[in-house]
Amino acid sequence: MTAVEPVDPIIRLQSGRDFNFMEPRAEDIYILDIAHALSQVCRFAAQTSEFYSVAQHSVIVSVIVSGGAGMSKWGLLHDASEAYIHDISRPLKRWLPDYHAIEERIMRAVADRFDLAWPMPKEIKLADNMALALEAQRFMRGRIGEWGISSRWPTPTAKSLVHAAFEPETARRQFLDTFRGLGGK
């Protein structure tokens, strides 16, 4: 029997760059990699009534949160770590403290890369939960009670963004357009 060699915690990104999960650096974070990956990842562990991407969700959070362009940029990038380590559904994530540590390292690198204040403002979590309630109504047959959040509805603009699920390419473009509209480079 042959021993399995440990594998470095590195993945090759769509852009061709390498990314180290355990030692993420701001200079390794690129918006095109984030937009591409998040547009390909389905929310709610892919248990939605139709494909609905994390990229589209992120745009909605950026619309819901108030406090100017900096807060909206945080809203857009609040799930950026999922471009590298994928998402784990919220009920399971609570049981995985090592995942939280890796996620936090990546999010610190994202904050450094895009000049966002660390830690992530708590208003972002509120906007994320508001989007979650709205999305659960639309894509999860209204089962919001199990998420432990209220159904306090966000703005009409945010509601209109959830009206239809976008194809990955449309979600990617929407994410990048929002990023650029917030002054991102």
N, C-alpha and C positions, 0 to 999 in steps of 0.2 A: 504494500500500500504506500502510495506516495503522499507526502505531506503537501498540503496546499499552501502556496506562498501567499503571505498577506498582500493585499492589493492596496496601493496608495489611494487615499480618499480624493481622487482627482477625476473629473469628467471632462470630456471634450464638448465644447459648446457649439451651437449652430454656426457661430461665426468662425469656428476653427480654433478658438482660444481654449486654453486649459483653465480649469477652475478647481481650486483646492477647498473642499468643504471645511476642513479643520483649520485652515489658515487663510481665510478670505482677505483679500486686500482691495482697497478702494480702486486701485488702478486695474483690477481684473473685472470690474463691474461695468457693463455696457448696456445702454438703454435698448439697443436693437436685440440683444440676447434676451433681455427681460420681456420686451414686447412680444417677441416670437414665442417664447416658452409659455407665457401666461395666456396667449391667445389659443394655445393648443391644449390647455388644461381645463377640464370640466369641473365646475363647482360641485359641492355636496357629494364628494367621492363618486362622481358620475352617476348618481342615483336620481338625477333630474328627469323630468318628463321629456326634455329635449336637451341637446347640447347647449350649455351656457358657460361661457369661459370666465376664468379669473380676470382676464384683461378687461372684459366688459364690466364685471363687478368692480374692478379698481377704478374705472372711470366714474361709475356711479358714486362710489365713496368720495371721490374728489369733488363731485358736484354737491353732495349732501353736506360735507364739512364746511363750516364757516370760519372766517379768520384770515382771509386773504390768500394770495398765491402760494405762500410758503406752506400753509396748512393744506391747501388743495394738492400741492405736490406731494406732501406726506400721504394724503389720502390716496393718490394715484399709486404711490410706491409702497403702501403699507404691507402688501403681500409679495414684494419683490423677491424675498428669499425662496418663494415657491418656484421661481424660475430655475433654481439650482437644486433644491432638495425636494421638490414636489410638495404637495399638501397632504396632510393627514387630517381626516375629519375631526372636528372639534371634540366630540365625545371621547375619541381614542387619544388624541393629543395630550389630554390631561394626565394620561397614564405613562407618558414617555418623557421624563425629565431630560434625558440626553438629547432628545430632539430639540427641546426648548433651548438648550445651551448652544447647539449648532446654529439654530435659527437666529438666536440673538447675535452671535458672531457675524453672521452674514448681514443681518440688518444694520449692525454698527458700520460695516464696510459700505453698505448702501447709503447710509446717512452721511458718512464721510465723502463719498463719491459725489453726491448731489447736494452737498452743503445744507443738510437738514439737521435741525437741533436734535440732540440725543438726550434723553430717551424720547421715543415716539410720544407725542402728546396724547393725553387720555381722551381728548375730543375725537381723535381718530377712531378709537375703539367704539365710542358711541355712534359715530357715523357708520362704522362697519356693521354694528348691530342693527342699525336702522335699515341698512341695505339688506342685511340678512333677512329681516322680517318681511321686507318687500319682495325679495327673491323667493322666499319660502312660500308666500302667497301665490306667486306666479308659477314657480317651477317644481314645488314640492307638495302640491295639492293642499296648501294652506296649513301645514302642520307646524305652526310656529311655537306652540306651547312647550314642546319638548326641548326647545333651544334655550328656554329660560330668559327670553327677552320680550319686551312689549311690542305691540304693533303700532307704535307711534309713527305715523306716516311722514316721510320726508316731502320735499318740494315736488311740485308737479313736473319739473324738469327731470328729476331723478326717476319719478314714476314712468315718464315717457320712455326713458332709456331701458327700462325693464320690460316694456310692452312686448318686444320681440327679441328673441335670441339671435345674435349675429353669428355669421359664419366666422371661422378663425381669422381669415384674411381681413375681413371688415373690422373685427375686434382689434386686431393688431394695428391697423391704420388709425382707428379711433383712439387707441391708447397713445400712439406716437403723436397724433395731432393734438391731443390734450396735453401731453408733455411739452410739446413745442409752444402751445398756447400759454402755458404757465412759465415760459421763459427758459425751459430746459434746453440744454445743448448736448 
